[in-house]
Amino acid sequence: MTLDDFRADNISNLFIVGTFAKKVTVLHQQTRALNLIHQLVEGGYLDKANTRIAIVGAGFTGLTAAAGILRKAPNCDLTIFERRDTLMPLQQGSDARWLHPRIYDWPDHGSESKSAMLPLMNWTAGRASDVAVQLSTAWRKLVAERKTDSKLRLFCNTRHLKVVVDEATKKAEKIEWVGEKREAANGATDSNASPEGSGEFEPFDVVLLCVGFGLEDEATQSYWRNETLAQPSLTPGRQMVLISGAGDGAIVDLLRARISNFRQDRILSEVFSDDTLTKELVELKAKYNGEEHTNLFFELDELLQAPELNTKFLDAINELRRRLRRDSGAILNTRSDSISKIFKDFEKRVSFQNAVLLFMLYKAGGFIPTCECYRDVQKRYNIPDELVIVRHGTKREALVSQILADHGSEQVRNALGDISKQSGDRIGWQGGYFGFPGKWEQRSELDGDELRRSWRKEYLPDATQIACATLCSAVAGSIRKRFPSTEFRLTFHRSMLLYEEPLLQQCCEYVMKDQVSSGTAGRTFTASSASIGLAYRLEKVIRTKQNVSHSELYDLMDKLSLNEAARAMRGSVRHLACLPILQSPDSYVGDSRVAGILYIDSDNPDAHFDDEFLKLVAAMLEDFGQMVSRSVGDLSEVRNVPLTTRQLNPSNKKADEIDFSGVFDLCSAIDPPIVDAAMQINLDETSFKNAG
Ligand SMILES: Cc1cc2nc3c(=O)[nH]c(=O)nc-3n(C[C@H](O)[C@H](O)[C@H](O)COP(=O)(O)OP(=O)(O)OC[C@H]3O[C@@H](n4cnc5c(N)ncnc54)[C@H](O)[C@@H]3O)c2cc1C
């Protein structure tokens, strides 16, 4: 991914975030926004103090890009323009719509995870209005943390906004606008500002268009407005709902109109109760999204005929049939003259799970398909306007041509060039990148505990933290009993592939004698560094030898840690042990068999965690690993959620050439605990019960 994924071909300092992309979810858009900031920072575009940046649009994307700038280029001047009255105006107060960061990946591994797992402006699944509240809070905090005199301005209700392009330099030179100045942190009105705003005209160095996808033209109501379609009818008789369109928005509304107690966050777990069926669907989805041309309707129909799955799929369809509302009927109006053609015409625009649910609803007799003009259908069935829902998509090009002065749609197409093919939605930044200001190479200049603590912190689910803290407290109790006079410190790290980078993440605060540290949970280390990295690569229990001198230990740590030791180990440590939990040798998740590592250290030069004690700890770890891999029983929505697809042909990584034999024991008498499964330790909330 490069800046050209975002840059308008013929306007060198104008960048567009996702407006013409195929994947339109909030998470894809936020990922694009952070990718763009990463590219701009690394490309040197934001190096100079007071570089003037304009962001047009204060939806999820605009605010995420702005958050990236506050963190990475705090000395730039930033101005945000929003056409409507508030930040994230589409989703504020939108209580009928539900957002999940990954539901559109269902039934893949990781689609259950409720967290967006973003380093900035992170959120968890909820009603759209709740997600807007989460992001408003995150944004407010970032603004409050700012320690710089550079400008941060927000204008709302921009009734006029034009980007003026200099045709000679091919640059967006200036922006003219009329809008109201607001508090940047929350969009509150500035008591000194005139409600009419004033006409302004200013130069900018970099312009980011974060204008989203626009509103649906003919829609009776925008998708994000509250309505009562999913609620039982209060009027007598059966109402007929007409839904026109064949995208995700139309299908979601069809499901809401026809299935009783429909909740987008529950329907998949309620209907799919069988693992074998879900596994078949994973394969079908890969085909649906792959290059091979498939008509999902025929594929699903074939699945329905397959002897071993027939009853399971029928059960799921019957479950949907039982749930059909008796107070409403529905007509689905599309351009296709047959149901199988609707599926053909999806052209992968419709998410897999909505396509599967549409197939099942059809089989359950949940709607009548038609390709007649929807106005004629409305007349014939005498359907009132409020029960006609039109989801014909939005006019994306118009959004951009409104903004570019002197650019009609033809010129906009020329100016944008290939941008309509843009993607940029696969994470391109390094882990920890958004924890510190400046370029990646500047991380070596970081100093001070504050920065170290915040550097490389990534999302850590609460449930994982509690479970690991409980494990560590239990081990701490055993140490206290067995070695009453030894000062010690311990914690647990889980291994994970994040953005395809193998990391070890500290999963709870350090448990110490009589106290607990604060602010270290969530930190991540490259899996190649320090003693935990050695245990990770060797897949063995390691322990410092007795009587190892301070200098021998620290010389080795220097070599092992690639200058990152200071982040992993305090200078006073004299004895340490690392105990990994291993996954099955045949099939494991990640870069090594290690699922997690318990780390114990002590400042006491005479401390020595002997074999007998480490065997006890290994047994505790094994039980912990088994408990996590078998999930956790009936804990409502807490489950161990896989985030990474398992490797089918794991490659065994060898430890590097560093000679550690003078310092570490490989503890050959202690077998590392093994969990007989491929798994990642990721206890988190999820309402999906069977996916994966
Ligand atoms: C029918 C429909 C259904 C969808 N369903 C889902 C879903 O279920 N899940 C999901 O993740 N995504 C869904 N999306 C996509 C979703 O809209 C986006 O993921 C999300 O809104 C992206 O945020 P954004 O900031 O890019 O765009 P937006 O939320 O649209 O924000 C853009 C902002 O720019 C402002 N703006 C536009 N033009 C100007 C201008 N000229 N001057 C100043 N400000 C301007 C707008 O007022 C707006 O606040 C759906 C989209 C549609 C159309």
The ligand as an ORCA input file, in Angstrom:
! r2SCAN-3c Opt
* xyz 0 1
  C     -27.071      2.112      3.431
  C     -25.764      1.991      4.124
  C     -25.598      1.030      5.106
  C     -24.398      0.880      5.770
  N     -24.271     -0.060      6.759
  C     -23.081     -0.227      7.396
  C     -22.929     -1.185      8.455
  O     -23.859     -1.890      8.830
  N     -21.716     -1.326      9.033
  C     -20.666     -0.555      8.663
  O     -19.591     -0.713      9.234
  N     -20.783      0.368      7.686
  C     -21.951      0.548      7.046
  N     -22.078      1.479      6.043
  C     -20.941      2.263      5.683
  C     -20.876      3.395      6.684
  O     -21.704      4.414      6.275
  C     -19.497      3.802      6.867
  O     -18.678      2.717      7.241
  C     -19.277      4.878      7.905
  O     -20.296      5.807      7.987
  C     -17.968      5.443      7.457
  O     -17.664      6.610      8.060
  P     -17.123      7.823      7.182
  O     -16.633      8.786      8.166
  O     -16.220      7.339      6.124
  O     -18.386      8.360      6.418
  P     -19.633      9.129      7.010
  O     -20.093      8.490      8.241
  O     -20.580      9.271      5.889
  O     -19.030     10.545      7.390
  C     -18.677     11.489      6.421
  C     -18.871     12.856      7.011
  O     -18.482     13.809      6.063
  C     -19.406     14.871      6.084
  N     -19.358     15.539      4.787
  C     -19.717     15.032      3.585
  N     -19.530     15.951      2.608
  C     -19.047     17.060      3.225
  C     -18.669     18.344      2.758
  N     -18.757     18.676      1.478
  N     -18.219     19.243      3.649
  C     -18.117     18.929      4.959
  N     -18.477     17.731      5.450
  C     -18.924     16.806      4.586
  C     -20.724     14.203      6.384
  O     -21.667     15.100      6.918
  C     -20.311     13.132      7.361
  O     -20.384     13.543      8.684
  C     -23.302      1.681      5.393
  C     -23.451      2.647      4.396
  C     -24.664      2.808      3.773
  C     -24.803      3.863      2.707
*
